[in-house]
Amino acid sequence: MIKNKTGAWGETYAARYLRDNGYKIFYSNYVCRFGELDLIAEKNGTVCFVEVKTRNRNTQISPMEAVDEGKKQRLEMAAKSYLSFAKMIATARFDVCEVFVDDNNALVRINYIENAF
């Protein structure tokens, strides 16, 4: 469940970025008892759990900094839950998609970090 409009725009831009760059999106907003996975995609046989962080272009803190150790642990547990749910055995990684928008939520730029943690 996306908590705000800016986050919804960010996930829309991130999904478009992934599709434009050869990823196949399996799932968006997978929710389990450990938390939520924003986007689950696949490229070249690797399952990618993508955490989307959307910020105004004037932010002083990088979106990646919001992915602290506790968040990483919750994402890892949620990813294990998804792989079990989907009955998948696959190579996986965790990516972070930093989405920067202007005051009207128009896309300014995307910084995609593969193997972020």
Summary of the structure (lengths in Angstrom):
residues: 117
radius of gyration: 13.6
end to end distance: 23.3
largest distance: 41.7
contacts: 349
relative contact order: 0.22
helix: 32%
strand: 40%
